[in-house]
């Protein structure tokens, strides 16, 4: 089958090509580094399948343009699908598949990396020592052992992060509408309400999908319930945070440290080089001025293991579509 991959970077090409060449009947894959939008949808004309990523636009207008061009299959090489208008895709008769589980360890470990970097001020210490400044002033952290870590969302990634924190000797409380995994409960994690989690936690990490119910789950009201000096980590979706409210909480000292791998207005910024241009996003630029904030560019998924799994699952979805078996797979959308 002919497949066009949008938002393709060198690593996407490398891993998809490796997975494709290992097949008995390889697909015909073309790549573009362009993001999918109304302006670029015409590039997919003649391709029955397209592959997209987290910041590609899949609204009703784009989906209609893809359908007119002959596209019948959307392959999401990611777990989340908040960028996709599912009802519009259903109306167009498009089939959709995603990568529901590539490596929960990759994202969970990145959340831990952000937490440790912020707690021990590694980002500041690195810059100091490169200038031969070996003072310790301002680099004081705290023992994670014995602290209370709140985890919002206990899916694969959230459960993995919670397990790591239990290994650090933390008290772990989890808010999730579904029952918690039995192994976490056996190890000492507790289920709790969101208000109780916000009030009790020294560290809060977000691991839930972006839905209407979770949009801005951390807003000014939630921030007001948190302990002063809390460390807040988000490696899930940017829209979980009301960023302006978070900035106000940073200025007031309500948030002691903030680690972000996602940002609610990242669509036009992340995965591209803007180092030689003026970034006009004043909210992001304000975030980057705080010494107790670390922002990474949506790299939580970026490990060898995760990239290999993403490529293989994406092409397996394409295989199954070509053979008429996609409807039998659990990663087919729409989810019901």
C-alpha positions in Angstrom: 0.0 0.0 0.0 1.0 3.6 -0.5 1.5 5.5 2.7 2.3 9.2 3.3 3.9 10.1 6.6 3.4 13.6 7.8 5.6 15.5 10.3 8.4 13.0 9.5 11.8 13.5 11.1 14.9 11.5 10.3 14.2 9.2 13.2 10.7 8.5 11.9 12.1 7.6 8.5 14.8 5.4 10.0 12.6 3.3 12.2 9.7 3.0 9.8 12.0 2.0 7.0 13.6 -0.7 9.2 10.2 -2.1 10.1 9.0 -1.9 6.5 12.1 -3.6 5.0 11.7 -6.5 7.5 8.3 -7.3 5.9 7.8 -10.0 3.3 5.7 -7.5 1.2 7.0 -4.0 2.1 4.7 -1.0 1.6 5.4 2.0 -0.5 6.2 4.7 2.1 6.7 8.4 1.3 7.6 11.1 3.8 7.1 14.8 4.3 8.3 17.0 7.1 5.2 19.2 6.7 2.6 19.1 9.5 -0.8 18.0 8.3 -3.3 20.9 8.1 -5.8 22.3 5.7 -2.9 23.9 3.7 -1.0 20.6 3.3 -3.8 18.0 3.1 -3.5 18.1 -0.7 -0.1 16.4 -0.4 -2.0 13.2 0.5 -3.9 13.1 -2.8 -3.7 9.5 -4.1 -2.6 8.0 -0.9 -5.0 5.5 0.6 -3.3 5.8 4.0 -1.6 8.7 5.8 0.3 8.6 9.1 0.2 11.5 11.5 1.6 12.6 14.9 0.5 14.5 17.9 0.6 18.1 16.5 -1.0 17.3 13.1 -4.4 18.8 12.6 -7.2 16.4 12.0 -10.3 18.6 12.2 -13.5 18.1 10.1 -12.1 20.3 7.3 -8.8 18.5 7.0 -10.6 15.1 7.2 -12.9 16.1 4.3 -10.0 17.2 2.2 -8.2 13.9 2.9 -11.3 11.9 2.0 -11.7 13.8 -1.3 -8.1 13.0 -2.1 -8.7 9.2 -1.7 -7.5 8.7 1.8 -9.4 6.0 3.7 -7.0 5.1 6.6 -5.5 7.4 9.3 -2.6 5.9 11.2 -1.8 7.7 14.4 1.8 7.0 15.5 0.9 8.0 19.1 -1.4 6.9 21.9 -3.5 10.0 22.3 -6.1 11.1 19.8 -7.2 14.5 21.1 -6.0 16.1 17.9 -8.6 14.0 15.9 -12.2 14.9 15.4 -13.5 11.3 15.8 -17.2 12.0 14.9 -16.1 13.8 11.7 -13.8 10.8 10.8 -16.7 8.4 11.4 -18.9 10.6 9.2 -16.3 10.4 6.4 -16.0 6.7 6.7 -12.4 6.8 7.6 -10.7 4.0 9.5 -8.3 5.0 12.2 -5.7 3.1 14.2 -3.2 4.3 16.8 -0.3 3.0 18.9 -1.9 2.6 22.3 1.2 1.2 24.1 4.7 1.9 22.8 6.7 2.2 26.0 5.1 3.3 29.3 8.6 3.2 30.7 9.9 5.8 28.3 7.4 8.5 29.4 7.3 7.5 33.1 11.1 7.6 33.3 11.2 11.0 31.6 8.8 12.3 34.3 11.2 11.0 36.9 14.1 12.7 35.1 12.2 16.1 35.2 11.4 15.6 38.9 15.0 14.8 39.8 16.4 17.6 37.7 14.2 20.1 39.4 14.6 18.8 42.9 18.4 18.7 42.7 18.7 21.7 40.4 20.7 19.8 37.9 19.9 22.2 35.0 21.4 25.1 37.1 24.3 23.1 38.4 25.3 22.1 34.9 25.4 25.7 33.7 27.4 26.8 36.8 30.1 24.1 36.6 30.6 24.8 32.9 31.7 28.3 34.0 33.9 26.9 36.8 31.4 28.1 39.4 31.2 25.3 42.0 29.2 27.0 44.7 26.2 25.1 46.2 24.2 28.1 47.1 20.6 27.8 45.8 21.0 24.2 44.8 19.4 22.6 47.9 16.9 19.8 47.3 15.0 17.4 49.4 14.9 13.7 49.9 12.2 12.0 47.9 12.1 9.2 50.4 9.0 9.5 52.6 7.4 12.3 50.5 3.9 12.0 49.2 3.6 11.8 45.4 0.2 12.3 43.8 -0.4 10.6 40.4 -3.4 11.8 38.4 -4.2 9.0 36.0 -3.3 5.3 36.5 -3.1 4.1 32.9 0.0 2.3 31.7 2.3 5.3 32.0 0.8 6.6 35.3 1.0 3.1 36.9 4.6 2.8 35.8 5.5 6.2 37.2 3.7 5.3 40.5 5.7 2.0 40.7 9.0 3.9 40.3 8.0 6.4 43.0 7.1 3.5 45.3 10.6 2.2 44.7 12.0 5.5 45.9 10.2 5.0 49.2 7.5 7.6 48.5 3.9 7.5 49.7 1.9 7.3 46.5 -1.7 8.4 46.2 -3.5 8.0 42.9 -6.6 9.6 41.4 -8.3 7.7 38.6 -12.0 7.0 37.8 -11.1 3.3 37.2 -10.0 0.8 39.8 -6.3 0.9 40.5 -4.0 -2.0 39.4 -3.8 -4.6 42.1 0.0 -4.7 42.2 0.2 -1.0 43.0 -2.3 -1.4 45.9 -0.4 -4.4 47.2 2.8 -2.3 47.2 1.1 0.5 49.2 -0.4 2.9 46.8 -3.7 4.3 47.8 -6.7 5.5 45.8 -7.9 9.0 46.6 -10.1 11.9 45.5 -8.6 14.7 43.5 -9.1 17.3 46.2 -7.4 15.0 48.8 -4.5 14.3 46.4 -4.0 18.0 45.7 -4.0 18.8 49.4 -1.6 16.0 50.5 1.0 15.8 47.8 4.5 17.2 47.8 4.9 16.1 44.1 2.1 15.9 41.6 2.5 14.2 38.2 -0.1 14.1 35.4 -0.7 11.0 33.4 -4.2 11.3 32.0 -5.5 11.8 28.5 -6.8 15.1 27.3 -10.6 15.0 27.2 -13.3 17.6 27.8 -13.4 16.3 31.4 -9.6 16.7 32.0 -9.1 20.0 30.1 -7.4 22.4 32.5 -7.8 19.9 35.4 -5.1 22.0 36.9 -6.6 25.4 37.0 -6.5 28.2 39.6 -9.0 26.4 41.8 -6.9 23.2 41.8 -3.7 25.2 42.4 -5.2 26.9 45.4 -5.7 23.5 47.0 -2.1 22.4 46.6 0.6 22.6 49.3 2.8 25.7 48.9 6.0 24.7 47.2 4.6 21.7 45.4 6.5 20.2 42.5 4.3 19.8 39.4 5.2 17.5 36.5 3.3 17.1 33.2 4.4 14.7 30.5 0.9 13.9 29.2 -0.9 16.7 27.3 -0.4 20.4 27.5 -4.1 21.2 27.8 -4.3 19.5 31.2 -2.8 22.7 32.6 -4.2 26.2 32.5 -0.8 27.7 31.8 -1.6 31.3 32.7 -2.9 30.1 36.1 0.3 28.0 36.5 2.4 31.1 35.8 0.5 33.1 38.5 1.1 30.2 40.9 4.8 30.2 40.1 5.0 33.9 40.8 3.1 33.5 44.1 5.3 30.6 45.2 2.4 28.2 45.3 4.4 26.0 42.8 7.9 25.4 43.9 9.0 23.7 40.7 7.5 22.9 37.4 8.6 20.3 34.8 6.9 20.2 31.4 7.4 18.0 28.4 4.2 19.3 26.8 2.6 22.7 26.4 -1.0 23.5 25.4 0.1 25.8 22.5 3.0 23.5 21.3 1.4 22.7 17.9 3.3 25.5 16.0 6.5 25.2 18.1 7.6 21.7 19.2 9.6 19.4 16.9 10.9 22.3 14.9 14.0 24.6 15.2 13.0 28.2 16.1 16.5 29.1 17.4 17.0 31.7 14.6 13.6 33.3 14.8 11.6 35.3 17.2 9.1 33.1 19.2 6.0 35.2 19.6 4.3 33.0 22.2 4.5 35.3 25.3 3.2 32.6 27.6 5.9 30.1 26.8 8.6 32.8 26.9 7.4 33.8 30.3 7.6 30.2 31.5 11.1 29.9 30.3 12.3 32.8 32.5 11.7 31.0 35.8 14.8 29.3 37.3 12.6 26.6 38.8 11.0 25.5 35.5 12.3 22.9 33.1 10.7 22.5 29.7 11.5 19.8 27.2 10.1 19.5 23.7 7.8 16.5 24.0 10.6 14.0 24.1 9.2 11.7 26.7 8.5 9.0 24.1 11.9 9.4 22.5 13.7 6.1 23.3 15.0 3.4 20.9 12.5 0.9 22.3 9.6 3.2 22.0 10.4 4.3 18.4 10.9 0.7 17.3 7.5 -0.2 18.8 5.7 2.8 17.3 7.1 1.9 13.8 6.2 -1.8 14.1 2.7 -1.2 15.5 2.0 1.5 12.9 2.9 -0.8 10.0 1.1 -3.8 11.6 -2.0 -1.6 11.6 -1.4 -0.9 7.9 -0.8 -4.7 7.2 -4.1 -5.4 8.9 -6.0 -2.8 7.0 -4.6 -4.1 3.7 -5.7 -7.7 4.6 -9.1 -6.6 6.0 -8.2 -7.5 9.6 -8.0 -4.0 11.1 -11.4 -4.1 12.6 -10.3 -7.0 14.8 -7.5 -5.0 16.5 -7.9 -3.3 19.9 -6.0 -0.2 18.7 -8.6 0.6 16.1 -10.6 3.8 16.5 -13.2 5.0 17.2 -13.0 3.8 20.8 -16.3 2.9 22.4 
